[in-house]
Amino acid sequence: MRIGRNLEVRPLGGWVGCLGMILFSVVVSIVLTVVLNLIF
């Protein structure tokens, strides 16, 4: 996946990428829950 001219986004492989995606999804879900609770 290419964004812009010379910026290339590649998924990380191995356990580092797996752990990173799990941590990222957990953090995003927590942030979304807090934001939605503050709005509503």
C-alpha positions as protocol buffer text, in pm:
chain_id: "A"
residue {
  index: 1
  type: MET
  ca { x: 0 y: 0 z: 0 }
}
residue {
  index: 2
  type: ARG
  ca { x: 146 y: 331 z: -105 }
}
residue {
  index: 3
  type: ILE
  ca { x: 53 y: 667 z: 42 }
}
residue {
  index: 4
  type: GLY
  ca { x: 187 y: 977 z: -128 }
}
residue {
  index: 5
  type: ARG
  ca { x: 503 y: 965 z: -337 }
}
residue {
  index: 6
  type: ASN
  ca { x: 770 y: 789 z: -137 }
}
residue {
  index: 7
  type: LEU
  ca { x: 591 y: 680 z: 180 }
}
residue {
  index: 8
  type: GLU
  ca { x: 530 y: 307 z: 184 }
}
residue {
  index: 9
  type: VAL
  ca { x: 328 y: 129 z: 452 }
}
residue {
  index: 10
  type: ARG
  ca { x: 414 y: -234 z: 511 }
}
residue {
  index: 11
  type: PRO
  ca { x: 268 y: -456 z: 783 }
}
residue {
  index: 12
  type: LEU
  ca { x: 524 y: -583 z: 1031 }
}
residue {
  index: 13
  type: GLY
  ca { x: 590 y: -952 z: 1027 }
}
residue {
  index: 14
  type: GLY
  ca { x: 650 y: -1199 z: 1304 }
}
residue {
  index: 15
  type: TRP
  ca { x: 555 y: -1166 z: 1669 }
}
residue {
  index: 16
  type: VAL
  ca { x: 644 y: -795 z: 1676 }
}
residue {
  index: 17
  type: GLY
  ca { x: 378 y: -709 z: 1420 }
}
residue {
  index: 18
  type: CYS
  ca { x: 124 y: -940 z: 1582 }
}
residue {
  index: 19
  type: LEU
  ca { x: 181 y: -794 z: 1926 }
}
residue {
  index: 20
  type: GLY
  ca { x: 176 y: -443 z: 1784 }
}
residue {
  index: 21
  type: MET
  ca { x: -157 y: -496 z: 1609 }
}
residue {
  index: 22
  type: ILE
  ca { x: -310 y: -646 z: 1925 }
}
residue {
  index: 23
  type: LEU
  ca { x: -188 y: -357 z: 2142 }
}
residue {
  index: 24
  type: PHE
  ca { x: -302 y: -104 z: 1881 }
}
residue {
  index: 25
  type: SER
  ca { x: -652 y: -251 z: 1860 }
}
residue {
  index: 26
  type: VAL
  ca { x: -684 y: -265 z: 2240 }
}
residue {
  index: 27
  type: VAL
  ca { x: -574 y: 98 z: 2278 }
}
residue {
  index: 28
  type: VAL
  ca { x: -807 y: 215 z: 2000 }
}
residue {
  index: 29
  type: SER
  ca { x: -1105 y: 34 z: 2151 }
}
residue {
  index: 30
  type: ILE
  ca { x: -1036 y: 182 z: 2495 }
}
residue {
  index: 31
  type: VAL
  ca { x: -999 y: 534 z: 2353 }
}
residue {
  index: 32
  type: LEU
  ca { x: -1318 y: 499 z: 2148 }
}
residue {
  index: 33
  type: THR
  ca { x: -1510 y: 374 z: 2451 }
}
residue {
  index: 34
  type: VAL
  ca { x: -1392 y: 666 z: 2666 }
}
residue {
  index: 35
  type: VAL
  ca { x: -1467 y: 922 z: 2394 }
}
residue {
  index: 36
  type: LEU
  ca { x: -1814 y: 783 z: 2326 }
}
residue {
  index: 37
  type: ASN
  ca { x: -1893 y: 779 z: 2699 }
}
residue {
  index: 38
  type: LEU
  ca { x: -1786 y: 1141 z: 2728 }
}
residue {
  index: 39
  type: ILE
  ca { x: -1998 y: 1245 z: 2430 }
}
residue {
  index: 40
  type: PHE
  ca { x: -2316 y: 1052 z: 2518 }
}
